[in-house]
């Protein structure tokens, strides 16, 4: 996946493989840290300006993308993004946070907090 986020021929080949095999779209220029886990990579969209730090788990149908001003999220280390979660805009998701299935996140999430969807209510620290 880290290769798919790089510009150039190799990045385009890796991106084509992810997209055609799994429907997983990683924008060139996305910064992806080590240890990313995609247990079910179908339908994942990662925009070109997204920063994902180490050991993040991303489940099916997750969208990490820009807002109307072209601002992208930063996902810190050890975050879990569950199925159907959407994180858009200039948002920072703190280390160890969990974003629940179907949550729509458009504000910062503190480290260790669990956000439940679809209204994105923070339920407290982990």
Long-range contacts (C-beta under 8 A, 24 or more apart in sequence): 1-26, 1-32, 1-36, 1-38, 2-32, 2-34, 2-36, 5-29, 5-30, 5-31, 5-32, 5-46, 33-77, 40-83, 47-72, 48-72, 50-74, 50-75, 51-75, 53-77, 53-79, 53-95, 54-78, 56-80, 56-81, 57-81, 59-83, 59-85, 59-101, 60-84, 61-85, 62-86, 62-87, 63-87, 63-88, 64-88, 67-106, 73-105, 76-111, 84-117, 85-117, 96-126, 97-126, 98-126
